[in-house]
Amino acid sequence: MERPVNGGAPETLHYEDAAIQEILGSVHTIAMVGASANWVRPSNFAMKYLQRKGYRLIPVNPAQAGDEILGQLTYASLAEVPGRIDMVDIFRASEAAGEVVDEAIAMAPEKGLRVIWMQLGVRDDEAANRAKAASLTVIMDRCPKIEYGRLFGELGWSGVNSGIITSKRRRFGR
């Protein structure tokens, strides 16, 4: 899964802030695979935060299919989600990410999918390479909620030590 370098340690991931800002400024609809209705779960907190920032979040979780999570109907799989999906946010273990990525690749042209985002602690380099070969942008081991707060200058739990705080209001289409 991870590419070992220097005696077996995985290669460090680096993403340019401008690239992450472009993603977060251009996506509108996010399918969150592994979304939970349990308010104490990180996926629920991230989903609620991103909804409040103006994103449309679609929960995908086979165990909760047909129920609502934060006012949104939950689907069993990405293939069942109607309409356009700009980004798939994977809130599953690294071992499950490859299967989700393969499902996303299969439906990408039909849904207009452009981005695969794997949450903190989720990394599958082989799946990422397959997605990149299918012309998808891939972010791994990052949280869009944290990145939004850090890059868009929010003073809050995740934005305090960003080094990007400014007194000038930024406008990014949200």
C-alpha positions as CSV (number, residue, x, y, z in Angstrom):
1,M,0.0,0.0,0.0
2,E,2.5,2.6,1.1
3,R,5.7,3.0,-0.7
4,P,8.6,2.3,1.7
5,V,11.7,4.5,1.4
6,N,14.7,5.0,3.6
7,G,14.7,1.6,5.4
8,G,10.9,1.0,5.2
9,A,9.4,4.3,6.3
10,P,6.6,5.5,4.0
11,E,7.3,8.4,1.8
12,T,6.2,11.7,3.3
13,L,3.2,13.2,1.5
14,H,3.3,16.9,0.5
15,Y,0.6,19.0,-1.1
16,E,0.9,22.6,-2.1
17,D,-1.4,24.9,-0.3
18,A,-2.6,26.4,-3.5
19,A,-3.6,23.0,-4.9
20,I,-5.7,22.3,-1.8
21,Q,-7.2,25.8,-1.9
22,E,-8.1,25.2,-5.5
23,I,-9.8,21.9,-4.7
24,L,-11.7,23.3,-1.7
25,G,-12.7,26.4,-3.7
26,S,-14.0,24.5,-6.7
27,V,-15.8,21.4,-5.4
28,H,-19.4,21.8,-4.5
29,T,-20.7,18.2,-3.9
30,I,-18.8,15.8,-1.7
31,A,-19.8,12.1,-1.2
32,M,-18.5,11.1,2.2
33,V,-17.9,7.4,2.3
34,G,-18.0,6.2,5.9
35,A,-20.2,9.0,7.2
36,S,-21.8,8.3,10.6
37,A,-25.0,9.5,12.2
38,N,-23.2,9.3,15.6
39,W,-22.5,12.9,16.5
40,V,-19.3,12.1,18.4
41,R,-17.7,10.4,15.3
42,P,-15.1,12.6,13.4
43,S,-17.0,12.0,10.1
44,N,-20.2,13.5,11.6
45,F,-18.3,16.5,12.9
46,A,-16.5,17.0,9.6
47,M,-19.7,16.6,7.6
48,K,-21.5,19.2,9.7
49,Y,-18.6,21.7,9.4
50,L,-18.4,21.3,5.6
51,Q,-22.2,21.7,5.3
52,R,-22.0,24.9,7.2
53,K,-19.3,26.1,4.7
54,G,-21.8,25.7,1.8
55,Y,-20.8,22.3,0.5
56,R,-23.4,19.7,-0.4
57,L,-22.5,16.5,1.6
58,I,-23.9,13.1,0.6
59,P,-23.4,10.4,3.1
60,V,-22.4,6.9,1.9
61,N,-22.6,4.1,4.4
62,P,-24.3,0.7,3.7
63,A,-25.1,0.2,7.4
64,Q,-27.2,3.4,7.4
65,A,-28.5,3.4,3.8
66,G,-32.0,4.9,3.5
67,D,-31.6,6.8,6.8
68,E,-30.7,10.5,7.1
69,I,-27.4,11.8,8.4
70,L,-27.5,15.6,9.1
71,G,-30.6,15.9,6.9
72,Q,-29.2,14.1,3.9
73,L,-30.3,10.7,2.6
74,T,-27.6,8.1,3.1
75,Y,-26.7,5.7,0.2
76,A,-25.2,2.2,0.3
77,S,-22.6,2.9,-2.4
78,L,-21.2,5.6,-4.6
79,A,-23.0,4.1,-7.6
80,E,-26.4,4.7,-6.0
81,V,-25.8,8.4,-5.5
82,P,-27.8,10.4,-8.0
83,G,-26.4,13.3,-9.9
84,R,-23.0,14.9,-9.9
85,I,-20.2,14.3,-7.4
86,D,-17.1,16.5,-7.4
87,M,-15.2,14.8,-4.7
88,V,-15.2,11.5,-2.8
89,D,-14.0,11.9,0.9
90,I,-13.0,8.5,2.3
91,F,-13.6,8.1,6.0
92,R,-12.7,4.4,6.0
93,A,-9.6,2.4,7.1
94,S,-6.6,2.4,4.6
95,E,-7.4,-1.3,3.9
96,A,-10.8,-0.4,2.6
97,A,-9.7,2.7,0.6
98,G,-8.7,0.7,-2.5
99,E,-12.1,-0.7,-3.0
100,V,-13.7,2.7,-2.6
101,V,-11.2,4.3,-5.0
102,D,-12.0,1.6,-7.6
103,E,-15.7,2.2,-7.3
104,A,-15.1,6.0,-7.7
105,I,-12.9,5.4,-10.8
106,A,-15.6,3.3,-12.4
107,M,-18.3,6.0,-11.9
108,A,-16.0,9.1,-12.4
109,P,-16.9,9.9,-16.0
110,E,-20.6,9.5,-15.4
111,K,-20.7,11.6,-12.2
112,G,-18.1,14.3,-13.2
113,L,-15.8,13.2,-10.3
114,R,-12.5,15.0,-10.1
115,V,-11.1,14.4,-6.6
116,I,-10.4,11.5,-4.3
117,W,-9.7,12.7,-0.8
118,M,-8.5,10.2,1.9
119,Q,-8.9,11.3,5.5
120,L,-6.3,11.6,8.2
121,G,-4.6,8.3,8.7
122,V,-6.0,6.9,5.4
123,R,-3.4,6.2,2.8
124,D,-3.2,3.7,-0.1
125,D,-0.5,4.6,-2.6
126,E,-1.5,1.8,-5.1
127,A,-5.1,3.0,-5.1
128,A,-3.9,6.6,-5.5
129,N,-1.8,5.6,-8.5
130,R,-4.9,4.0,-10.1
131,A,-6.9,7.1,-9.5
132,K,-4.2,9.4,-10.9
133,A,-4.0,7.1,-14.0
134,A,-7.7,7.8,-14.4
135,S,-7.0,11.6,-14.3
136,L,-8.3,12.1,-10.8
137,T,-6.6,14.4,-8.3
138,V,-5.7,12.5,-5.1
139,I,-5.1,13.9,-1.6
140,M,-4.2,11.4,1.2
141,D,-3.9,11.6,5.0
142,R,-5.5,15.0,5.2
143,C,-8.9,16.3,6.5
144,P,-10.8,18.8,4.3
145,K,-12.3,20.3,7.4
146,I,-8.9,21.0,8.9
147,E,-7.4,22.2,5.6
148,Y,-10.4,24.5,5.1
149,G,-9.9,26.1,8.5
150,R,-6.1,26.3,8.0
151,L,-6.1,27.7,4.5
152,F,-9.1,30.0,4.7
153,G,-7.8,31.8,7.8
154,E,-10.4,30.8,10.3
155,L,-9.6,31.4,13.9
156,G,-10.7,28.2,15.5
157,W,-9.5,24.9,16.8
158,S,-7.9,23.9,13.6
159,G,-6.9,27.3,12.3
160,V,-4.9,28.9,15.1
161,N,-1.4,27.8,14.2
162,S,-1.8,27.9,10.4
163,G,0.6,30.7,9.7
164,I,-2.0,32.1,7.3
165,I,-4.1,34.2,9.7
166,T,-4.7,37.7,8.4
167,S,-6.9,40.6,9.3
168,K,-8.1,40.8,5.7
169,R,-11.2,38.8,4.7
170,R,-10.6,36.3,1.9
171,R,-13.2,35.5,-0.7
172,F,-13.1,32.0,-2.2
173,G,-16.6,31.6,-3.6
174,R,-18.2,30.3,-0.4
